[in-house]
Amino acid sequence: MLGRDVLLDILADEGVDRVFGNPGTTELPLVDALAAAAATATATATGQSTGRSIDYVLALQEATAVAMADGYAQVTGRPSFLNLHTSAGLGNAIGNLTNARANGSPIVVTAGQQDRRHLVTDPLLGGDLVGLASPVAKSATEVTRVDDLGVLVRRAFTDALDWPRGPVFLSLPMDLLDEKVDGPVPPGSRIDRRTVPDSVAELADLLCEPPAGELAIVVGDEVAASGAMAATVELAETLGAQVFATPLHATGVFPPGHPLFGGALPPSAADMRRLLDPFRRLFLIAGRGLITYPYTDGSPLPDHLDLVHLSPDPAQLGRVLPARFAVVGDPLATVRALLVLTRGKVDRAAVAAVVAARAEHRRRRLDGLDRKAVDRYDDVPTHPMAAVHAVVKALPADALVVDEAVTNTPYLRGLYHFTEPNRYFGCRGGGLGWGMPAAVGVSLGAGMAPTVCVVGDGSAMYSPQALWTAAREAAPVVFVVLDNQEYLILKSSLRTMYGRSADRGEFAALDLDRPALDFVALATSMGVPGRTVGSAAEVGDAVRAAFEHGGPALVHVRVGGAR
């Protein structure tokens, strides 16, 4: 066997059916190996396959490839495989790799290194790939011996799924893949990560101790990643606890329309303290859950509030905030154990009264939000709240939502009321250009499921190449671009920091109107039909028509009125 055979055998065994990437000269051995595998995976006369083919999902730029792999990993829950072009391609990918690391997306990231016999001459595009990747990966390794390739590739898949999940990087010298390998391909390992802490009974007692209505639960992306959303809903209902999402969460961690859901915690430490003041104890199910930004003085927790923390990542326990009790455990397995131990230990009548009161409060709030959005349907220019409402109402029942609306994310999270896990995907990394390619990866990973990507104009211009790949793959993704012709989130931050007025003349380098961006022309040039709409009602009609037609489409919406 050659190194390339070992790599492809392990990819097939790990369930990899797609490689995301943008190849260059140093990746040609892998590209050639994939082509050879595809040629042998032909049907015989009996209808049986003679091999396994792995598709190459071609991106036009490496940052776009990263976000596609990120979305694919999030929706499938298993490591995706990403191939970048040596130092230049890895450099292009860094921005979205920071997002993938923050999202906790399991990705095996590879890049071709120059021929090892050539490195002594400091060749073009050679470089310290490990040093470049280390800040944005859980681990980074260069394979120096072909006989180590199998072990290191297997390790990369294992490490990507271990908590905290994230990208793992391997540098692959191009000559190594064409070397002969001594010995067999190392088999995979069966690993059970569903750990429950020995002290789960003590944890259950602490959760049952506060009177009904005085326990808050805060949930992060670890809940969604472990498949614990439904179990967490049941635990909250059992305890009568109000549930909040962490300030920075990327996925759907709790059903937004549930009567016990209080929305995402505000990022300001003072606002978080104020919101949590009515509670006596807080149960945090997350790693880094109580992140505040920008910096403000003081703790995000009131002095009287006890913190109880469950995290699958031991490094996050007691790292920033002191906990009365902190445990390491898998969220799903631990919450299931807590359900058994907490039933019968709470005042059911008191819990029912709390749930009923919060259900009525939640219903009034959501009804008010819905009415407010409808009342803005006639606004000119279109109000983004009305546009988002129209998008949500037009979604097919099985549609998935990818969110990089930035300024308008609160509208999307407030109006899109999913009830099942793996319906909503966002990004908590803070770098722009994630949403459009991530939506392509989400759709592919969900079996070509209809997907809507709600994206701001600034974010869209970081990764418009995703449109071309969507057309190439015929992915049923509708890209809804909310175009306010400015970096509104930065203007809002400046107003908060320095008291600037809303006049455009007081801001430097934050407007996108000279010249105006033509998103329909851009989409059309890449094989995606586009349409500009002028009202919220037209937004809904355009989204419905796009999904009925199938394949990718772009809906361009001029919005305003959100200052």
Phi, psi and omega per residue, in radians:
M1 nan 2.692 3.029
L2 -1.808 2.924 3.112
G3 -0.997 -0.674 3.135
R4 -1.096 -0.606 3.124
D5 -1.174 -0.713 3.104
V6 -1.060 -0.806 -3.109
L7 -1.066 -0.845 -3.092
L8 -1.189 -0.624 3.101
D9 -1.092 -0.730 -3.137
I10 -1.221 -0.706 3.098
L11 -1.018 -0.793 3.130
A12 -1.093 -0.746 -3.124
D13 -1.166 -0.527 3.123
E14 -1.463 0.049 3.084
G15 1.454 0.297 3.137
V16 -1.343 2.127 3.095
D17 -1.980 -0.117 3.137
R18 -2.472 2.479 2.952
V19 -1.929 2.210 3.072
F20 -1.712 2.343 3.140
G21 3.059 -3.126 3.026
N22 -2.471 1.841 -2.944
P23 -1.458 2.792 3.002
G24 -2.411 -2.888 -3.055
T25 -1.058 -0.692 -3.077
T26 -1.289 -0.174 3.119
E27 -1.791 0.052 -3.080
L28 -1.083 -0.630 3.076
P29 -1.029 -0.671 3.108
L30 -1.228 -0.745 3.138
V31 -1.076 -0.718 3.119
D32 -1.140 -0.686 3.127
A33 -1.129 -0.699 3.115
L34 -1.147 -0.691 3.117
A35 -1.138 -0.705 3.121
A36 -1.143 -0.701 3.124
A37 -1.128 -0.689 3.121
A38 -1.127 -0.631 -3.121
A39 -1.183 -0.564 -3.120
T40 -1.504 -0.265 -3.119
A41 -1.533 1.008 -3.141
T42 -1.857 2.666 -3.113
A43 -1.300 2.414 3.074
T44 -1.540 3.109 -3.131
A45 -1.096 -0.448 3.140
T46 -1.549 0.036 3.127
G47 1.480 0.095 3.134
Q48 -1.602 2.552 3.120
S49 -1.447 2.490 3.121
T50 -1.696 0.062 -3.132
G51 -3.086 -3.101 -3.130
R52 -2.107 2.251 3.129
S53 -1.762 2.447 3.057
I54 -1.990 2.136 -3.105
D55 -1.305 2.551 3.035
Y56 -1.820 2.009 3.094
V57 -1.557 1.861 -3.003
L58 -1.481 2.132 2.993
A59 -1.804 2.738 -3.125
L60 -1.623 -0.047 3.120
Q61 -2.792 2.569 -2.950
E62 -1.180 -0.634 3.119
A63 -1.065 -0.615 3.093
T64 -1.165 -0.710 3.112
A65 -1.077 -0.700 -3.136
V66 -1.054 -0.857 -3.083
A67 -1.156 -0.574 3.043
M68 -1.084 -0.801 3.110
A69 -1.120 -0.614 3.107
D70 -1.098 -0.918 3.121
G71 -1.048 -0.696 3.128
Y72 -1.089 -0.758 3.139
A73 -1.169 -0.677 -3.132
Q74 -1.105 -0.762 -3.048
V75 -1.367 -0.521 -3.137
T76 -1.544 -0.446 -3.098
G77 1.344 0.179 3.117
R78 -2.257 2.820 -3.073
P79 -1.114 2.340 2.966
S80 -1.609 2.917 -3.083
F81 -2.112 2.209 -3.029
L82 -2.192 2.359 3.141
N83 -2.160 2.141 -3.092
L84 -2.015 2.839 -3.082
H85 -1.668 1.671 3.031
T86 0.647 -2.562 -2.999
S87 -1.182 -0.683 -3.124
A88 -1.147 -0.800 -3.140
G89 -1.190 -0.671 3.087
L90 -1.110 -0.680 3.083
G91 -1.082 -0.755 3.086
N92 -1.060 -0.518 -3.025
A93 -1.489 -0.215 -2.959
I94 -0.987 -0.756 -3.089
G95 -0.980 -0.877 -3.133
N96 -1.361 -0.343 2.994
L97 -1.199 -0.577 3.037
T98 -1.113 -0.659 3.069
N99 -1.134 -0.761 3.140
A100 -1.087 -0.689 3.105
R101 -1.122 -0.761 3.123
A102 -1.165 -0.632 3.140
N103 -1.271 -0.292 -3.052
G104 1.219 0.624 -3.106
S105 -1.532 2.171 -3.131
P106 -1.329 1.917 -3.128
I107 -2.332 2.282 2.966
V108 -1.600 1.967 -3.029
V109 -1.842 2.222 3.090
T110 -2.170 2.681 2.997
A111 -2.516 2.509 3.125
G112 -1.365 2.212 3.013
Q113 -1.616 2.726 3.082
Q114 -1.093 2.778 3.063
D115 -0.861 2.257 -3.075
R116 -1.064 -0.524 3.126
R117 -1.250 -0.219 -3.056
H118 -1.753 -0.312 -2.987
L119 -1.100 -0.485 -3.111
V120 -1.119 -0.344 -3.120
T121 -1.644 0.129 -3.081
D122 0.923 1.076 -3.000
P123 -1.268 2.850 3.054
L124 -0.962 2.315 3.079
L125 1.244 -0.036 2.993
G126 -1.321 2.853 3.118
G127 2.913 -3.077 -3.115
D128 -1.473 1.409 -3.107
L129 -1.147 -0.650 3.129
V130 -1.105 -0.782 3.114
G131 -1.111 -0.633 -3.139
L132 -1.225 -0.652 -3.073
A133 -1.476 -0.405 -2.980
S134 -0.951 -0.739 -3.112
P135 -1.172 -0.327 -3.061
V136 -2.012 0.200 -3.137
A137 -2.280 2.696 3.057
K138 -1.119 -0.675 3.064
S139 -2.655 2.727 -3.130
A140 -2.461 2.247 -3.047
T141 -2.471 2.479 2.973
E142 -1.813 2.246 3.126
V143 -1.361 2.059 -3.075
T144 -1.846 -0.327 3.104
R145 -2.223 2.335 -3.100
V146 -1.098 -0.507 3.137
D147 -1.257 -0.231 3.071
D148 -1.597 -0.147 -3.011
L149 -1.022 -0.844 -3.090
G150 -1.054 -0.786 -3.136
V151 -1.094 -0.761 -3.069
L152 -1.246 -0.610 3.090
V153 -1.202 -0.773 3.078
R154 -1.032 -0.755 -3.129
R155 -1.097 -0.663 -3.135
A156 -1.087 -0.746 3.114
F157 -1.141 -0.682 3.112
T158 -1.166 -0.810 -3.106
D159 -1.136 -0.615 -3.122
A160 -1.089 -0.546 -3.113
L161 -1.594 -0.301 3.105
D162 -1.220 2.574 3.126
W163 -1.325 2.411 -0.115
P164 -1.312 2.330 -3.128
R165 -1.154 2.704 3.130
G166 2.950 -3.109 -3.118
P167 -1.243 2.483 3.039
V168 -2.170 2.308 -3.001
F169 -1.909 2.413 3.017
L170 -2.251 2.249 3.009
S171 -1.639 2.205 -3.055
L172 -2.051 1.768 3.046
P173 -0.980 2.368 -2.984
M174 -1.131 -0.548 3.141
D175 -1.302 -0.400 -3.086
L176 -1.125 -0.621 -3.098
L177 -1.203 -0.283 3.128
D178 -1.794 0.130 3.072
E179 -1.483 2.668 3.071
K180 -1.347 2.553 -3.095
V181 -1.935 2.321 3.018
D182 -1.609 2.212 3.086
G183 1.733 2.925 -3.064
P184 -1.401 2.925 3.026
V185 -1.252 2.210 -3.116
P186 -1.128 2.342 -3.138
P187 -1.271 2.846 3.083
G188 -1.357 2.949 -3.139
S189 -1.997 2.530 3.051
R190 -1.650 2.024 -3.017
I191 -2.125 2.217 3.060
D192 -1.748 1.941 -3.118
R193 -1.730 0.089 -3.040
R194 -1.462 1.179 -3.101
T195 -1.467 2.551 3.059
V196 -2.177 2.281 -3.118
P197 -1.156 2.543 3.097
D198 -1.034 -0.523 -3.066
S199 -1.566 0.424 -3.083
V200 -1.098 -0.514 3.104
A201 -1.157 -0.709 3.084
E202 -1.129 -0.676 3.081
L203 -1.073 -0.753 3.122
A204 -1.065 -0.726 3.121
D205 -1.078 -0.719 3.136
L206 -1.132 -0.587 3.135
L207 -1.308 -0.524 -3.117
C208 -1.491 -0.260 -3.034
E209 -1.175 -0.802 -3.122
P210 -1.138 2.531 3.043
P211 -1.043 2.744 3.135
A212 -0.950 2.311 3.133
G213 1.671 -0.146 -3.099
E214 -1.890 0.113 3.051
L215 -1.901 2.281 3.015
A216 -1.971 2.513 3.047
I217 -2.036 2.287 3.074
V218 -2.020 2.215 -3.033
V219 -2.069 2.498 3.115
G220 -2.098 -3.006 -3.051
D221 -1.109 -0.372 3.099
E222 -1.069 -0.517 3.092
V223 -1.108 -0.831 3.126
A224 -1.181 -0.739 -3.082
A225 -1.115 -0.551 -3.127
S226 -1.590 -0.032 -3.130
G227 1.339 0.479 -3.005
A228 -1.743 0.186 -3.053
M229 -1.094 -0.855 -3.101
A230 -1.093 -0.716 3.131
A231 -1.162 -0.625 3.117
T232 -1.199 -0.640 3.035
V233 -1.019 -0.811 -3.129
E234 -1.125 -0.678 3.122
L235 -1.147 -0.751 3.113
A236 -1.069 -0.734 3.114
E237 -1.149 -0.640 3.123
T238 -1.135 -0.698 -3.052
L239 -1.647 -0.174 -3.059
G240 1.170 0.552 -3.068
A241 -1.602 2.418 2.992
Q242 -1.377 2.447 -3.043
V243 -1.981 2.357 3.037
F244 -2.158 2.648 2.989
A245 -1.584 2.684 3.076
T246 -1.093 2.677 -3.106
P247 -0.975 -0.697 3.102
L248 -1.971 1.749 3.038
H249 -2.309 2.550 -2.993
A250 -1.790 -0.409 -3.012
T251 -2.139 3.019 3.070
G252 -1.289 1.881 -3.024
V253 -1.777 -0.257 3.128
F254 -2.823 2.491 -3.103
P255 -1.052 2.111 -3.039
P256 -1.077 -0.521 -3.111
G257 -1.539 0.019 -3.097
H258 -1.172 2.463 -3.090
P259 -1.071 -0.383 -3.120
L260 -1.637 -0.010 -3.089
F261 -1.516 2.258 3.132
G262 -1.838 0.166 -3.131
G263 1.478 -2.983 3.137
A264 -1.418 2.510 3.027
L265 -1.112 2.500 3.071
P266 -1.207 2.614 -3.091
P267 -1.327 -0.320 3.126
S268 -1.294 2.331 -3.137
A269 -1.054 -0.737 -3.127
A270 -1.141 -0.741 3.131
D271 -1.177 -0.634 3.108
M272 -1.144 -0.760 3.092
R273 -1.015 -0.765 -3.114
R274 -1.109 -0.733 -3.111
L275 -1.199 -0.607 -3.087
L276 -1.581 -0.023 -3.061
D277 -1.041 -0.612 -3.117
P278 -1.212 -0.160 -3.003
F279 -1.767 2.699 -3.122
R280 -1.725 -0.551 -3.097
R281 -2.479 2.555 3.134
L282 -2.173 2.242 3.081
F283 -1.854 1.902 -3.120
L284 -1.694 2.092 3.064
I285 -1.950 1.554 -3.058
A286 -3.083 3.027 2.980
G287 -1.544 -1.639 3.038
R288 -1.496 1.616 -2.977
G289 -1.727 -0.613 -2.982
L290 -1.888 0.999 -3.126
I291 -1.418 2.277 3.084
T292 -1.976 2.611 3.102
Y293 -2.835 2.612 -0.275
P294 -1.168 -3.071 -3.068
Y295 -1.121 2.321 2.940
T296 -2.428 2.750 -3.114
D297 -1.222 2.645 2.975
G298 1.630 2.841 3.112
S299 -1.348 2.620 3.046
P300 -1.305 -0.158 -3.086
L301 -1.903 2.410 3.015
P302 -1.075 2.679 -3.084
D303 -1.067 -0.552 -3.050
H304 -1.490 -0.051 -3.031
L305 -1.624 2.131 3.051
D306 -1.429 2.413 3.071
L307 -1.803 2.197 3.001
V308 -2.051 2.209 -2.905
H309 -2.212 2.209 3.005
L310 -2.029 2.150 3.133
S311 -2.482 2.458 3.013
P312 -1.325 -0.224 -3.129
D313 -1.861 1.883 -3.079
P314 -1.117 -0.414 -3.100
A315 -1.146 -0.339 -3.086
Q316 -1.580 -0.189 -3.101
L317 -1.347 2.159 3.139
G318 1.188 0.242 -3.043
R319 -1.281 -0.724 -3.094
V320 -2.062 -0.861 -3.100
L321 -1.927 2.375 3.101
P322 -1.198 2.463 -3.122
A323 -2.014 2.425 3.017
R324 -1.110 -0.648 3.112
F325 -2.673 2.269 -3.127
A326 -2.337 2.402 -3.085
V327 -2.370 2.602 3.038
V328 -1.685 2.250 3.105
G329 -3.060 2.770 3.042
D330 -1.234 2.265 -3.084
P331 -1.003 -0.812 -3.094
L332 -1.122 -0.904 -3.095
A333 -1.104 -0.683 -3.107
T334 -1.245 -0.745 3.122
V335 -1.127 -0.668 3.066
R336 -1.072 -0.713 3.095
A337 -1.147 -0.673 3.115
L338 -1.120 -0.611 3.121
L339 -1.062 -0.729 3.121
V340 -1.138 -0.694 -3.027
L341 -1.446 -0.378 -3.085
T342 -1.640 -0.385 3.119
R343 -1.082 2.303 3.131
G344 1.544 -0.088 -3.114
K345 -1.820 0.034 -3.107
V346 -2.131 2.789 3.102
D347 -1.359 1.801 -3.019
R348 -1.125 -0.633 3.133
A349 -1.153 -0.740 3.133
A350 -1.148 -0.714 3.110
V351 -1.094 -0.765 -3.135
A352 -1.074 -0.668 3.134
A353 -1.157 -0.732 3.120
V354 -1.114 -0.789 -3.127
V355 -1.092 -0.724 -3.136
A356 -1.110 -0.751 -3.135
A357 -1.128 -0.740 -3.127
R358 -1.259 -0.539 3.092
A359 -1.101 -0.731 3.124
E360 -1.167 -0.742 3.105
H361 -1.086 -0.749 -3.134
R362 -1.159 -0.704 3.141
R363 -1.090 -0.783 3.128
R364 -1.092 -0.696 -3.115
R365 -1.160 -0.776 -3.117
L366 -1.215 -0.669 3.084
D367 -1.093 -0.702 3.119
G368 -1.130 -0.692 3.112
L369 -1.126 -0.717 3.129
D370 -1.122 -0.771 3.134
R371 -1.120 -0.702 -3.139
K372 -1.080 -0.706 3.121
A373 -1.147 -0.781 -3.131
V374 -1.105 -0.676 -3.129
D375 -1.094 -0.335 -3.100
R376 -1.694 0.101 -3.088
Y377 -1.073 -0.462 -3.102
D378 -1.640 0.041 -3.136
D379 -1.101 2.447 3.046
V380 -2.261 2.113 -0.062
P381 -1.152 2.945 -3.080
T382 -1.038 2.305 3.062
H383 -1.341 2.368 -3.092
P384 -1.059 -0.543 3.106
M385 -1.092 -0.749 3.102
A386 -1.167 -0.688 3.123
A387 -1.087 -0.780 3.126
V388 -1.127 -0.728 3.101
H389 -1.013 -0.774 3.141
A390 -1.120 -0.680 3.097
V391 -1.077 -0.846 -3.091
V392 -1.064 -0.736 -3.121
K393 -1.202 -0.377 -3.100
A394 -1.603 -0.058 -3.047
L395 -1.238 2.414 2.945
P396 -1.094 2.732 -3.061
A397 -1.042 -0.530 -3.070
D398 -1.750 0.237 -3.066
A399 -1.322 2.622 3.040
L400 -1.865 2.687 -3.081
V401 -2.131 2.239 3.036
V402 -2.015 2.270 -2.949
D403 -2.084 1.997 2.857
E404 -2.369 0.831 -3.131
A405 -1.397 -0.238 3.068
V406 1.000 -1.679 -3.113
T407 -1.009 -0.567 -3.034
N408 -1.765 0.144 3.073
T409 -0.995 -0.694 3.099
P410 -1.004 -0.614 3.093
Y411 -1.148 -0.784 -3.101
L412 -1.136 -0.754 3.138
R413 -1.215 -0.486 3.129
G414 -1.405 -0.470 -3.023
L415 -1.821 -0.358 -3.132
Y416 -1.625 1.887 -2.996
H417 -1.870 1.270 3.057
F418 -1.210 2.682 3.093
T419 -2.088 -0.232 -3.130
E420 -1.933 2.678 3.079
P421 -1.192 2.897 3.096
N422 1.026 0.702 3.054
R423 -1.958 -0.421 -3.053
Y424 -2.200 2.351 -3.120
F425 -2.390 2.272 3.094
G426 -2.336 -2.854 -3.094
C427 -2.438 2.299 3.134
R428 -1.909 0.203 -3.078
G429 -1.416 -0.444 3.103
G430 1.610 -0.188 3.116
G431 -1.585 2.393 -3.118
L432 -1.384 2.793 3.081
G433 1.692 0.266 -3.112
W434 -1.564 -0.690 -2.850
G435 -1.122 -0.872 -3.034
M436 -1.112 -0.862 3.092
P437 -1.192 -0.592 3.107
A438 -1.053 -0.659 3.129
A439 -1.086 -0.653 3.078
V440 -1.111 -0.793 3.112
G441 -1.111 -0.680 3.106
V442 -1.087 -0.812 -3.130
S443 -1.094 -0.785 3.120
L444 -1.095 -0.745 -3.108
G445 -1.206 -0.433 3.127
A446 -1.675 0.403 3.081
G447 1.264 0.706 -3.134
M448 1.122 0.691 3.106
A449 -1.237 2.521 3.058
P450 -1.066 2.330 -3.017
T451 -2.415 2.389 3.023
V452 -1.951 2.375 3.060
C453 -1.995 1.964 3.080
V454 -1.673 2.050 -2.951
V455 -2.423 2.492 3.057
G456 -1.345 2.811 -3.104
D457 -1.127 -0.680 3.116
G458 -1.127 -0.776 3.118
S459 -1.114 -0.687 -3.093
A460 -1.064 -0.584 -3.077
M461 -1.368 -0.106 3.042
Y462 -1.407 -0.427 -3.053
S463 -2.565 0.847 3.136
P464 -1.161 -0.280 3.119
Q465 -1.043 -0.339 3.121
A466 -1.054 -0.474 3.129
L467 -1.073 -0.712 -3.115
W468 -1.128 -0.764 3.131
T469 -1.169 -0.656 3.082
A470 -1.037 -0.730 3.110
A471 -1.181 -0.743 -3.132
R472 -1.069 -0.707 -3.109
E473 -1.544 -0.077 -3.065
A474 0.946 0.687 -3.108
A475 -1.326 2.282 -3.102
P476 -1.381 1.196 -3.125
V477 -1.959 2.225 3.032
V478 -1.793 2.030 3.137
F479 -1.621 1.995 3.107
V480 -1.810 1.899 -3.094
V481 -1.674 1.979 3.062
L482 -1.560 1.876 -2.944
D483 -1.851 1.791 3.058
N484 -1.788 0.071 3.059
Q485 1.058 0.558 3.140
E486 -2.876 2.865 2.955
Y487 -1.577 1.399 -3.002
L488 -1.153 -0.600 -3.105
I489 -1.122 -0.589 3.107
L490 -1.271 -0.659 3.069
K491 -1.108 -0.721 3.116
S492 -1.090 -0.683 3.118
S493 -1.153 -0.693 3.102
L494 -1.125 -0.670 3.091
R495 -1.086 -0.710 3.141
T496 -1.190 -0.734 -3.056
M497 -1.337 -0.710 -2.970
Y498 -2.182 0.013 3.108
G499 1.259 0.477 -3.135
R500 -1.171 2.627 3.080
S501 -1.431 3.111 -3.105
A502 -1.472 0.012 -3.124
D503 -1.184 2.290 -3.097
R504 -1.051 -0.538 -3.078
G505 -1.141 -0.229 -3.101
E506 -1.618 0.071 -3.109
F507 -2.123 2.395 3.106
A508 -1.833 2.323 2.990
A509 1.105 0.524 -3.112
L510 -2.140 0.173 3.130
D511 -1.955 2.531 -3.097
L512 -2.120 0.644 -3.032
D513 -1.944 -0.044 -3.114
R514 -2.292 1.605 -0.014
P515 -1.474 2.846 3.059
A516 -1.202 2.542 -3.127
L517 -1.495 2.343 3.137
D518 -1.815 1.566 -3.056
F519 -1.250 -0.523 3.115
V520 -1.173 -0.766 3.102
A521 -1.110 -0.691 3.125
L522 -1.080 -0.815 -3.136
A523 -1.120 -0.770 -3.116
T524 -1.052 -0.670 -3.131
S525 -1.133 -0.359 -3.130
M526 -1.860 0.252 3.039
G527 1.515 0.248 3.141
V528 -1.983 2.123 3.103
P529 -1.155 2.453 -3.110
G530 -2.310 2.821 -3.106
R531 -2.659 2.332 3.035
T532 -1.684 2.301 -3.130
V533 -2.108 2.699 -3.005
G534 -2.020 -0.063 -3.141
S535 -2.517 2.839 -3.133
A536 -1.088 -0.688 3.122
A537 -1.062 -0.701 3.113
E538 -1.169 -0.542 3.095
V539 -1.034 -0.887 -3.136
G540 -1.047 -0.767 -3.141
D541 -1.085 -0.709 -3.109
A542 -1.189 -0.685 3.133
V543 -1.170 -0.757 3.105
R544 -1.065 -0.786 -3.124
A545 -1.108 -0.664 -3.135
A546 -1.128 -0.766 -3.141
F547 -1.186 -0.636 3.122
E548 -1.166 -0.594 -3.137
H549 -1.264 -0.582 -3.100
G550 1.491 2.841 -3.117
G551 1.326 3.132 -3.110
P552 -1.351 2.681 3.076
A553 -2.719 2.782 3.099
L554 -2.211 2.338 3.059
V555 -2.054 2.064 -3.087
H556 -1.771 2.157 -3.072
V557 -2.158 2.059 2.996
R558 -1.339 2.132 -3.102
V559 -2.158 2.775 3.083
G560 -2.809 -2.976 3.029
G561 1.366 0.216 -3.082
A562 -1.844 0.234 -3.098
R563 -1.293 nan nan
